[in-house]
Amino acid sequence: MYGTIGRLGIVVAVAVAVAVAVAGAGGAPARAAVDPYSPQSLCGLGYVPVDQDPIHDARSGALLGTVHLLYHPMTGYGCAVTLKSGYVGTPTRTQVYLTAPYLPTQVDDGPRRYVAGPVRAYLRGNCTIWGGLTADPDGTVHHHDRANPAIGGIGTCF
């Protein structure tokens, strides 16, 4: 009986603390939007990070996003996503692409609030070219830092 009353007291105290925190936050200034996604949650179970490349604003140097490449060793599939870190929550052009030999390039491109992708391709025993971009609200496109103009992306072999 005393254990139940003790636990009930803790639950009530936590509920009051949460209610006070929520009520106090009503007058607080708006916070910047936070990207609710991660590369692993977007690609799925079994995918492991292989590489990533940031996307910076060429003028200011501000980080606008990151392109991620993941690989599933059991299935041989690769997965790529571009996560925004600038203008999060605002629809701006965001793109991710992943190529595999003898297959069409997998692309997700368009106005996105948080992320482009995932895009997947079978990569076991092959090389891929992958990358992405994001734009600011004015439409200026910013490519990932290691974008190779000769091939359009980063080459990675499995």
Helices and strands as residue ranges (DSSP letters): H 2-25, H 39-43, E 48-56, E 63-71, E 77-84, E 92-98, E 106-112, E 115-122, E 127-135, E 141-143, E 154-157
